């Protein structure tokens, strides 16, 4: 599986930039498994208020 690209917000939380579908499928079909991810940069604003992948699963 290709790595998921993440950005770190100014509050220290991570946000998925590329690979949302892969992350959602991994969380749904292989819960608890680790997947490759790369932090590619930082953002100037906080992202901790965004919903998580697990909150969006049915």
CHARMM-style PDB file with segment names, atoms N, HN, CA, C and O in Angstrom:
ATOM      1  N   UNK     1       0.849  -1.172   0.000  1.00  0.00      PROA
ATOM      2  CA  UNK     1       0.000   0.000   0.000  1.00  0.00      PROA
ATOM      3  C   UNK     1       0.896   1.237   0.000  1.00  0.00      PROA
ATOM      4  O   UNK     1       1.841   1.311   0.785  1.00  0.00      PROA
ATOM      5  N   UNK     2       0.618   2.190  -0.853  1.00  0.00      PROA
ATOM      6  HN  UNK     2      -0.150   2.131  -1.490  1.00  0.00      PROA
ATOM      7  CA  UNK     2       1.390   3.438  -0.848  1.00  0.00      PROA
ATOM      8  C   UNK     2       1.186   4.191   0.468  1.00  0.00      PROA
ATOM      9  O   UNK     2       0.152   4.052   1.121  1.00  0.00      PROA
ATOM     10  N   UNK     3       2.154   4.964   0.834  1.00  0.00      PROA
ATOM     11  HN  UNK     3       2.994   5.077   0.304  1.00  0.00      PROA
ATOM     12  CA  UNK     3       2.074   5.722   2.086  1.00  0.00      PROA
ATOM     13  C   UNK     3       0.991   6.794   2.008  1.00  0.00      PROA
ATOM     14  O   UNK     3       0.695   7.335   0.943  1.00  0.00      PROA
ATOM     15  N   UNK     4       0.415   7.079   3.164  1.00  0.00      PROA
ATOM     16  HN  UNK     4       0.656   6.639   4.029  1.00  0.00      PROA
ATOM     17  CA  UNK     4      -0.569   8.150   3.298  1.00  0.00      PROA
ATOM     18  C   UNK     4       0.201   9.413   3.674  1.00  0.00      PROA
ATOM     19  O   UNK     4       1.054   9.373   4.560  1.00  0.00      PROA
ATOM     20  N   UNK     5      -0.086  10.530   3.015  1.00  0.00      PROA
ATOM     21  HN  UNK     5      -0.778  10.563   2.295  1.00  0.00      PROA
ATOM     22  CA  UNK     5       0.619  11.777   3.282  1.00  0.00      PROA
ATOM     23  C   UNK     5      -0.162  12.602   4.294  1.00  0.00      PROA
ATOM     24  O   UNK     5      -1.367  12.807   4.150  1.00  0.00      PROA
ATOM     25  N   UNK     6       0.534  13.068   5.312  1.00  0.00      PROA
ATOM     26  HN  UNK     6       1.513  12.902   5.430  1.00  0.00      PROA
ATOM     27  CA  UNK     6      -0.058  13.824   6.406  1.00  0.00      PROA
ATOM     28  C   UNK     6       0.600  15.187   6.523  1.00  0.00      PROA
ATOM     29  O   UNK     6       1.744  15.376   6.109  1.00  0.00      PROA
ATOM     30  N   UNK     7      -0.132  16.133   7.089  1.00  0.00      PROA
ATOM     31  HN  UNK     7      -1.062  15.979   7.425  1.00  0.00      PROA
ATOM     32  CA  UNK     7       0.418  17.420   7.485  1.00  0.00      PROA
ATOM     33  C   UNK     7       0.175  17.576   8.979  1.00  0.00      PROA
ATOM     34  O   UNK     7      -0.830  17.093   9.501  1.00  0.00      PROA
ATOM     35  N   UNK     8       1.088  18.245   9.663  1.00  0.00      PROA
ATOM     36  HN  UNK     8       1.904  18.637   9.238  1.00  0.00      PROA
ATOM     37  CA  UNK     8       0.938  18.519  11.094  1.00  0.00      PROA
ATOM     38  C   UNK     8       0.401  19.935  11.242  1.00  0.00      PROA
ATOM     39  O   UNK     8       0.964  20.884  10.698  1.00  0.00      PROA
ATOM     40  N   UNK     9      -0.693  20.067  11.984  1.00  0.00      PROA
ATOM     41  HN  UNK     9      -1.151  19.296  12.427  1.00  0.00      PROA
ATOM     42  CA  UNK     9      -1.278  21.380  12.225  1.00  0.00      PROA
ATOM     43  C   UNK     9      -0.508  22.134  13.286  1.00  0.00      PROA
ATOM     44  O   UNK     9       0.378  21.572  13.931  1.00  0.00      PROA
ATOM     45  N   UNK    10      -0.835  23.403  13.475  1.00  0.00      PROA
ATOM     46  HN  UNK    10      -1.554  23.859  12.951  1.00  0.00      PROA
ATOM     47  CA  UNK    10      -0.142  24.216  14.469  1.00  0.00      PROA
ATOM     48  C   UNK    10      -0.415  23.741  15.893  1.00  0.00      PROA
ATOM     49  O   UNK    10       0.323  24.089  16.814  1.00  0.00      PROA
ATOM     50  N   UNK    11      -1.483  22.939  16.079  1.00  0.00      PROA
ATOM     51  HN  UNK    11      -2.083  22.656  15.330  1.00  0.00      PROA
ATOM     52  CA  UNK    11      -1.799  22.387  17.395  1.00  0.00      PROA
ATOM     53  C   UNK    11      -1.164  21.013  17.628  1.00  0.00      PROA
ATOM     54  O   UNK    11      -1.394  20.393  18.666  1.00  0.00      PROA
ATOM     55  N   UNK    12      -0.369  20.539  16.668  1.00  0.00      PROA
ATOM     56  HN  UNK    12      -0.182  21.043  15.825  1.00  0.00      PROA
ATOM     57  CA  UNK    12       0.318  19.260  16.821  1.00  0.00      PROA
ATOM     58  C   UNK    12      -0.456  18.068  16.294  1.00  0.00      PROA
ATOM     59  O   UNK    12       0.094  16.969  16.214  1.00  0.00      PROA
ATOM     60  N   UNK    13      -1.711  18.255  15.934  1.00  0.00      PROA
ATOM     61  HN  UNK    13      -2.157  19.147  16.000  1.00  0.00      PROA
ATOM     62  CA  UNK    13      -2.521  17.162  15.398  1.00  0.00      PROA
ATOM     63  C   UNK    13      -2.174  16.928  13.928  1.00  0.00      PROA
ATOM     64  O   UNK    13      -1.660  17.814  13.245  1.00  0.00      PROA
ATOM     65  N   UNK    14      -2.467  15.718  13.462  1.00  0.00      PROA
ATOM     66  HN  UNK    14      -2.885  14.999  14.017  1.00  0.00      PROA
ATOM     67  CA  UNK    14      -2.185  15.360  12.070  1.00  0.00      PROA
ATOM     68  C   UNK    14      -3.468  15.371  11.250  1.00  0.00      PROA
ATOM     69  O   UNK    14      -4.542  15.046  11.756  1.00  0.00      PROA
ATOM     70  N   UNK    15      -3.348  15.746   9.987  1.00  0.00      PROA
ATOM     71  HN  UNK    15      -2.475  16.010   9.576  1.00  0.00      PROA
ATOM     72  CA  UNK    15      -4.473  15.727   9.061  1.00  0.00      PROA
ATOM     73  C   UNK    15      -4.022  14.994   7.804  1.00  0.00      PROA
ATOM     74  O   UNK    15      -2.911  15.206   7.318  1.00  0.00      PROA
ATOM     75  N   UNK    16      -4.895  14.124   7.276  1.00  0.00      PROA
ATOM     76  HN  UNK    16      -5.797  13.951   7.671  1.00  0.00      PROA
ATOM     77  CA  UNK    16      -4.578  13.383   6.059  1.00  0.00      PROA
ATOM     78  C   UNK    16      -4.735  14.312   4.869  1.00  0.00      PROA
ATOM     79  O   UNK    16      -5.777  14.942   4.691  1.00  0.00      PROA
ATOM     80  N   UNK    17      -3.690  14.392   4.057  1.00  0.00      PROA
ATOM     81  HN  UNK    17      -2.843  13.880   4.201  1.00  0.00      PROA
ATOM     82  CA  UNK    17      -3.718  15.238   2.875  1.00  0.00      PROA
ATOM     83  C   UNK    17      -3.988  14.405   1.627  1.00  0.00      PROA
ATOM     84  O   UNK    17      -4.748  14.818   0.750  1.00  0.00      PROA
ATOM     85  N   UNK    18      -3.367  13.241   1.550  1.00  0.00      PROA
ATOM     86  HN  UNK    18      -2.750  12.906   2.262  1.00  0.00      PROA
ATOM     87  CA  UNK    18      -3.550  12.351   0.403  1.00  0.00      PROA
ATOM     88  C   UNK    18      -3.648  10.931   0.934  1.00  0.00      PROA
ATOM     89  O   UNK    18      -2.736  10.459   1.612  1.00  0.00      PROA
ATOM     90  N   UNK    19      -4.739  10.249   0.635  1.00  0.00      PROA
ATOM     91  HN  UNK    19      -5.480  10.633   0.085  1.00  0.00      PROA
ATOM     92  CA  UNK    19      -4.902   8.875   1.071  1.00  0.00      PROA
ATOM     93  C   UNK    19      -6.078   8.657   2.001  1.00  0.00      PROA
ATOM     94  O   UNK    19      -6.096   7.695   2.770  1.00  0.00      PROA
ATOM     95  N   UNK    20      -7.055   9.537   1.938  1.00  0.00      PROA
ATOM     96  HN  UNK    20      -7.041  10.318   1.314  1.00  0.00      PROA
ATOM     97  CA  UNK    20      -8.220   9.412   2.818  1.00  0.00      PROA
ATOM     98  C   UNK    20      -8.960   8.103   2.566  1.00  0.00      PROA
ATOM     99  O   UNK    20      -9.358   7.427   3.514  1.00  0.00      PROA
ATOM    100  N   UNK    21      -9.146   7.743   1.315  1.00  0.00      PROA
ATOM    101  HN  UNK    21      -8.823   8.293   0.545  1.00  0.00      PROA
ATOM    102  CA  UNK    21      -9.856   6.505   0.991  1.00  0.00      PROA
ATOM    103  C   UNK    21      -9.095   5.295   1.507  1.00  0.00      PROA
ATOM    104  O   UNK    21      -9.699   4.383   2.071  1.00  0.00      PROA
ATOM    105  N   UNK    22      -7.776   5.271   1.324  1.00  0.00      PROA
ATOM    106  HN  UNK    22      -7.285   6.012   0.866  1.00  0.00      PROA
ATOM    107  CA  UNK    22      -6.971   4.155   1.823  1.00  0.00      PROA
ATOM    108  C   UNK    22      -7.032   4.068   3.340  1.00  0.00      PROA
ATOM    109  O   UNK    22      -7.135   2.973   3.893  1.00  0.00      PROA
ATOM    110  N   UNK    23      -6.969   5.203   4.015  1.00  0.00      PROA
ATOM    111  HN  UNK    23      -6.885   6.092   3.565  1.00  0.00      PROA
ATOM    112  CA  UNK    23      -7.025   5.215   5.471  1.00  0.00      PROA
ATOM    113  C   UNK    23      -8.376   4.728   5.966  1.00  0.00      PROA
ATOM    114  O   UNK    23      -8.447   3.987   6.947  1.00  0.00      PROA
ATOM    115  N   UNK    24      -9.450   5.137   5.297  1.00  0.00      PROA
ATOM    116  HN  UNK    24      -9.392   5.739   4.500  1.00  0.00      PROA
ATOM    117  CA  UNK    24     -10.791   4.708   5.690  1.00  0.00      PROA
ATOM    118  C   UNK    24     -10.967   3.212   5.484  1.00  0.00      PROA
ATOM    119  O   UNK    24     -11.524   2.533   6.346  1.00  0.00      PROA
ATOM    120  N   UNK    25     -10.505   2.695   4.367  1.00  0.00      PROA
ATOM    121  HN  UNK    25     -10.053   3.247   3.666  1.00  0.00      PROA
ATOM    122  CA  UNK    25     -10.612   1.254   4.106  1.00  0.00      PROA
ATOM    123  C   UNK    25      -9.787   0.455   5.093  1.00  0.00      PROA
ATOM    124  O   UNK    25     -10.232  -0.587   5.576  1.00  0.00      PROA
ATOM    125  N   UNK    26      -8.588   0.930   5.400  1.00  0.00      PROA
ATOM    126  HN  UNK    26      -8.226   1.776   5.008  1.00  0.00      PROA
ATOM    127  CA  UNK    26      -7.743   0.226   6.368  1.00  0.00      PROA
ATOM    128  C   UNK    26      -8.400   0.213   7.745  1.00  0.00      PROA
ATOM    129  O   UNK    26      -8.370  -0.806   8.436  1.00  0.00      PROA
ATOM    130  N   UNK    27      -8.992   1.332   8.149  1.00  0.00      PROA
ATOM    131  HN  UNK    27      -9.017   2.160   7.588  1.00  0.00      PROA
ATOM    132  CA  UNK    27      -9.653   1.400   9.454  1.00  0.00      PROA
ATOM    133  C   UNK    27     -10.879   0.503   9.501  1.00  0.00      PROA
ATOM    134  O   UNK    27     -11.196  -0.060  10.549  1.00  0.00      PROA
ATOM    135  N   UNK    28     -11.568   0.366   8.382  1.00  0.00      PROA
ATOM    136  HN  UNK    28     -11.311   0.824   7.531  1.00  0.00      PROA
ATOM    137  CA  UNK    28     -12.795  -0.429   8.345  1.00  0.00      PROA
ATOM    138  C   UNK    28     -12.509  -1.927   8.265  1.00  0.00      PROA
ATOM    139  O   UNK    28     -13.129  -2.715   8.980  1.00  0.00      PROA
ATOM    140  N   UNK    29     -11.575  -2.325   7.400  1.00  0.00      PROA
ATOM    141  HN  UNK    29     -11.072  -1.685   6.819  1.00  0.00      PROA
ATOM    142  CA  UNK    29     -11.361  -3.747   7.145  1.00  0.00      PROA
ATOM    143  C   UNK    29     -10.220  -4.356   7.951  1.00  0.00      PROA
ATOM    144  O   UNK    29     -10.174  -5.575   8.110  1.00  0.00      PROA
ATOM    145  N   UNK    30      -9.306  -3.551   8.460  1.00  0.00      PROA
ATOM    146  HN  UNK    30      -9.344  -2.560   8.331  1.00  0.00      PROA
ATOM    147  CA  UNK    30      -8.164  -4.052   9.237  1.00  0.00      PROA
ATOM    148  C   UNK    30      -7.954  -3.175  10.464  1.00  0.00      PROA
ATOM    149  O   UNK    30      -6.891  -2.570  10.603  1.00  0.00      PROA
ATOM    150  N   UNK    31      -8.937  -3.090  11.356  1.00  0.00      PROA
ATOM    151  HN  UNK    31      -9.800  -3.582  11.243  1.00  0.00      PROA
ATOM    152  CA  UNK    31      -8.785  -2.200  12.508  1.00  0.00      PROA
ATOM    153  C   UNK    31      -7.597  -2.609  13.371  1.00  0.00      PROA
ATOM    154  O   UNK    31      -7.372  -3.794  13.617  1.00  0.00      PROA
ATOM    155  N   UNK    32      -6.853  -1.630  13.820  1.00  0.00      PROA
ATOM    156  HN  UNK    32      -7.036  -0.667  13.620  1.00  0.00      PROA
ATOM    157  CA  UNK    32      -5.701  -1.886  14.670  1.00  0.00      PROA
ATOM    158  C   UNK    32      -4.406  -2.130  13.926  1.00  0.00      PROA
ATOM    159  O   UNK    32      -3.341  -2.160  14.543  1.00  0.00      PROA
ATOM    160  N   UNK    33      -4.469  -2.306  12.612  1.00  0.00      PROA
ATOM    161  HN  UNK    33      -5.334  -2.282  12.111  1.00  0.00      PROA
ATOM    162  CA  UNK    33      -3.266  -2.525  11.813  1.00  0.00      PROA
ATOM    163  C   UNK    33      -2.577  -1.191  11.536  1.00  0.00      PROA
ATOM    164  O   UNK    33      -3.237  -0.166  11.364  1.00  0.00      PROA
ATOM    165  N   UNK    34      -1.251  -1.212  11.496  1.00  0.00      PROA
ATOM    166  HN  UNK    34      -0.715  -2.044  11.637  1.00  0.00      PROA
ATOM    167  CA  UNK    34      -0.499  -0.014  11.155  1.00  0.00      PROA
ATOM    168  C   UNK    34      -0.379   0.086   9.643  1.00  0.00      PROA
ATOM    169  O   UNK    34      -0.243  -0.924   8.953  1.00  0.00      PROA
ATOM    170  N   UNK    35      -0.431   1.298   9.137  1.00  0.00      PROA
ATOM    171  HN  UNK    35      -0.542   2.120   9.697  1.00  0.00      PROA
ATOM    172  CA  UNK    35      -0.271   1.539   7.706  1.00  0.00      PROA
ATOM    173  C   UNK    35       0.835   2.571   7.518  1.00  0.00      PROA
ATOM    174  O   UNK    35       1.057   3.400   8.400  1.00  0.00      PROA
ATOM    175  N   UNK    36       1.536   2.534   6.376  1.00  0.00      PROA
ATOM    176  HN  UNK    36       1.355   1.861   5.659  1.00  0.00      PROA
ATOM    177  CA  UNK    36       2.620   3.497   6.166  1.00  0.00      PROA
ATOM    178  C   UNK    36       2.082   4.911   5.986  1.00  0.00      PROA
ATOM    179  O   UNK    36       1.094   5.131   5.286  1.00  0.00      PROA
ATOM    180  N   UNK    37       2.747   5.860   6.629  1.00  0.00      PROA
ATOM    181  HN  UNK    37       3.549   5.681   7.198  1.00  0.00      PROA
ATOM    182  CA  UNK    37       2.349   7.262   6.527  1.00  0.00      PROA
ATOM    183  C   UNK    37       3.593   8.132   6.593  1.00  0.00      PROA
ATOM    184  O   UNK    37       4.584   7.770   7.227  1.00  0.00      PROA
ATOM    185  N   UNK    38       3.535   9.281   5.933  1.00  0.00      PROA
ATOM    186  HN  UNK    38       2.730   9.575   5.417  1.00  0.00      PROA
ATOM    187  CA  UNK    38       4.642  10.242   5.924  1.00  0.00      PROA
ATOM    188  C   UNK    38       4.107  11.624   6.259  1.00  0.00      PROA
ATOM    189  O   UNK    38       3.131  12.080   5.664  1.00  0.00      PROA
ATOM    190  N   UNK    39       4.748  12.288   7.214  1.00  0.00      PROA
ATOM    191  HN  UNK    39       5.541  11.917   7.697  1.00  0.00      PROA
ATOM    192  CA  UNK    39       4.420  13.680   7.503  1.00  0.00      PROA
ATOM    193  C   UNK    39       5.211  14.528   6.520  1.00  0.00      PROA
ATOM    194  O   UNK    39       6.442  14.522   6.535  1.00  0.00      PROA
ATOM    195  N   UNK    40       4.503  15.258   5.664  1.00  0.00      PROA
ATOM    196  HN  UNK    40       3.503  15.263   5.652  1.00  0.00      PROA
ATOM    197  CA  UNK    40       5.167  15.976   4.580  1.00  0.00      PROA
ATOM    198  C   UNK    40       5.340  17.459   4.843  1.00  0.00      PROA
ATOM    199  O   UNK    40       6.027  18.137   4.078  1.00  0.00      PROA
ATOM    200  N   UNK    41       4.740  17.986   5.900  1.00  0.00      PROA
ATOM    201  HN  UNK    41       4.182  17.436   6.522  1.00  0.00      PROA
ATOM    202  CA  UNK    41       4.895  19.407   6.172  1.00  0.00      PROA
ATOM    203  C   UNK    41       4.070  19.849   7.363  1.00  0.00      PROA
ATOM    204  O   UNK    41       3.442  19.035   8.040  1.00  0.00      PROA
ATOM    205  N   UNK    42       4.079  21.142   7.607  1.00  0.00      PROA
ATOM    206  HN  UNK    42       4.589  21.803   7.057  1.00  0.00      PROA
ATOM    207  CA  UNK    42       3.297  21.710   8.700  1.00  0.00      PROA
ATOM    208  C   UNK    42       2.365  22.783   8.150  1.00  0.00      PROA
ATOM    209  O   UNK    42       2.639  23.415   7.130  1.00  0.00      PROA
ATOM    210  N   UNK    43       1.270  22.965   8.854  1.00  0.00      PROA
ATOM    211  HN  UNK    43       1.048  22.452   9.683  1.00  0.00      PROA
ATOM    212  CA  UNK    43       0.293  23.985   8.481  1.00  0.00      PROA
ATOM    213  C   UNK    43       0.328  25.106   9.509  1.00  0.00      PROA
ATOM    214  O   UNK    43       0.754  24.892  10.644  1.00  0.00      PROA
ATOM    215  N   UNK    44      -0.109  26.283   9.130  1.00  0.00      PROA
ATOM    216  HN  UNK    44      -0.455  26.457   8.208  1.00  0.00      PROA
ATOM    217  CA  UNK    44      -0.092  27.440  10.021  1.00  0.00      PROA
ATOM    218  C   UNK    44      -1.346  27.550  10.880  1.00  0.00      PROA
ATOM    219  O   UNK    44      -1.463  28.474  11.685  1.00  0.00      PROA
ATOM    220  N   UNK    45      -2.274  26.629  10.722  1.00  0.00      PROA
ATOM    221  HN  UNK    45      -2.178  25.878  10.069  1.00  0.00      PROA
ATOM    222  CA  UNK    45      -3.527  26.699  11.468  1.00  0.00      PROA
ATOM    223  C   UNK    45      -3.791  25.367  12.172  1.00  0.00      PROA
ATOM    224  O   UNK    45      -3.248  24.343  11.758  1.00  0.00      PROA
ATOM    225  N   UNK    46      -4.620  25.357  13.237  1.00  0.00      PROA
ATOM    226  HN  UNK    46      -5.061  26.189  13.574  1.00  0.00      PROA
ATOM    227  CA  UNK    46      -4.920  24.121  13.951  1.00  0.00      PROA
ATOM    228  C   UNK    46      -5.874  23.225  13.156  1.00  0.00      PROA
ATOM    229  O   UNK    46      -6.727  23.715  12.415  1.00  0.00      PROA
ATOM    230  N   UNK    47      -5.721  21.914  13.318  1.00  0.00      PROA
ATOM    231  HN  UNK    47      -5.029  21.516  13.919  1.00  0.00      PROA
ATOM    232  CA  UNK    47      -6.565  20.963  12.599  1.00  0.00      PROA
ATOM    233  C   UNK    47      -7.234  19.951  13.535  1.00  0.00      PROA
ATOM    234  O   UNK    47      -7.885  19.016  13.069  1.00  0.00      PROA
ATOM    235  N   UNK    48      -7.080  20.131  14.842  1.00  0.00      PROA
ATOM    236  HN  UNK    48      -6.551  20.890  15.221  1.00  0.00      PROA
ATOM    237  CA  UNK    48      -7.622  19.186  15.814  1.00  0.00      PROA
ATOM    238  C   UNK    48      -9.132  19.126  15.847  1.00  0.00      PROA
ATOM    239  O   UNK    48      -9.690  18.154  16.355  1.00  0.00      PROA
ATOM    240  N   UNK    49      -9.811  20.127  15.326  1.00  0.00      PROA
ATOM    241  HN  UNK    49      -9.357  20.917  14.913  1.00  0.00      PROA
ATOM    242  CA  UNK    49     -11.273  20.139  15.329  1.00  0.00      PROA
ATOM    243  C   UNK    49     -11.872  19.356  14.158  1.00  0.00      PROA
ATOM    244  O   UNK    49     -13.085  19.144  14.118  1.00  0.00      PROA
ATOM    245  N   UNK    50     -11.038  18.922  13.201  1.00  0.00      PROA
ATOM    246  HN  UNK    50     -10.053  19.093  13.233  1.00  0.00      PROA
ATOM    247  CA  UNK    50     -11.538  18.137  12.071  1.00  0.00      PROA
ATOM    248  C   UNK    50     -12.004  16.765  12.553  1.00  0.00      PROA
ATOM    249  O   UNK    50     -11.461  16.253  13.531  1.00  0.00      PROA
ATOM    250  N   UNK    51     -12.999  16.151  11.893  1.00  0.00      PROA
ATOM    251  HN  UNK    51     -13.441  16.568  11.099  1.00  0.00      PROA
ATOM    252  CA  UNK    51     -13.436  14.807  12.291  1.00  0.00      PROA
ATOM    253  C   UNK    51     -12.361  13.767  11.991  1.00  0.00      PROA
ATOM    254  O   UNK    51     -11.566  13.939  11.066  1.00  0.00      PROA
ATOM    255  N   UNK    52     -12.337  12.691  12.770  1.00  0.00      PROA
ATOM    256  HN  UNK    52     -12.983  12.552  13.521  1.00  0.00      PROA
ATOM    257  CA  UNK    52     -11.369  11.616  12.547  1.00  0.00      PROA
ATOM    258  C   UNK    52     -11.953  10.570  11.605  1.00  0.00      PROA
ATOM    259  O   UNK    52     -13.157  10.558  11.349  1.00  0.00      PROA
ATOM    260  N   UNK    53     -11.103   9.703  11.097  1.00  0.00      PROA
ATOM    261  HN  UNK    53     -10.125   9.713  11.305  1.00  0.00      PROA
ATOM    262  CA  UNK    53     -11.556   8.633  10.202  1.00  0.00      PROA
ATOM    263  C   UNK    53     -12.540   7.738  10.936  1.00  0.00      PROA
ATOM    264  O   UNK    53     -13.568   7.367  10.370  1.00  0.00      PROA
ATOM    265  N   UNK    54     -12.250   7.382  12.184  1.00  0.00      PROA
ATOM    266  HN  UNK    54     -11.415   7.684  12.644  1.00  0.00      PROA
ATOM    267  CA  UNK    54     -13.149   6.493  12.924  1.00  0.00      PROA
ATOM    268  C   UNK    54     -14.515   7.121  13.202  1.00  0.00      PROA
ATOM    269  O   UNK    54     -15.514   6.408  13.301  1.00  0.00      PROA
ATOM    270  N   UNK    55     -14.566   8.430  13.327  1.00  0.00      PROA
ATOM    271  HN  UNK    55     -13.755   9.009  13.247  1.00  0.00      PROA
ATOM    272  CA  UNK    55     -15.850   9.101  13.529  1.00  0.00      PROA
ATOM    273  C   UNK    55     -16.719   9.030  12.264  1.00  0.00      PROA
ATOM    274  O   UNK    55     -17.945   9.088  12.356  1.00  0.00      PROA
ATOM    275  N   UNK    56     -16.108   8.909  11.114  1.00  0.00      PROA
ATOM    276  HN  UNK    56     -15.112   8.862  11.040  1.00  0.00      PROA
ATOM    277  CA  UNK    56     -16.844   8.885   9.850  1.00  0.00      PROA
ATOM    278  C   UNK    56     -17.237   7.478   9.400  1.00  0.00      PROA
ATOM    279  O   UNK    56     -18.004   7.336   8.447  1.00  0.00      PROA
ATOM    280  N   UNK    57     -16.730   6.434  10.063  1.00  0.00      PROA
ATOM    281  HN  UNK    57     -16.107   6.549  10.837  1.00  0.00      PROA
ATOM    282  CA  UNK    57     -17.085   5.069   9.659  1.00  0.00      PROA
ATOM    283  C   UNK    57     -18.524   4.761  10.047  1.00  0.00      PROA
ATOM    284  O   UNK    57     -19.005   5.220  11.083  1.00  0.00      PROA
ATOM    285  N   UNK    58     -19.213   3.978   9.210  1.00  0.00      PROA
ATOM    286  HN  UNK    58     -18.823   3.605   8.368  1.00  0.00      PROA
ATOM    287  CA  UNK    58     -20.601   3.632   9.541  1.00  0.00      PROA
ATOM    288  C   UNK    58     -20.702   2.684  10.710  1.00  0.00      PROA
ATOM    289  OT1 UNK    58     -21.805   2.304  11.103  1.00  0.00      PROA
TER     290      UNK     58
END
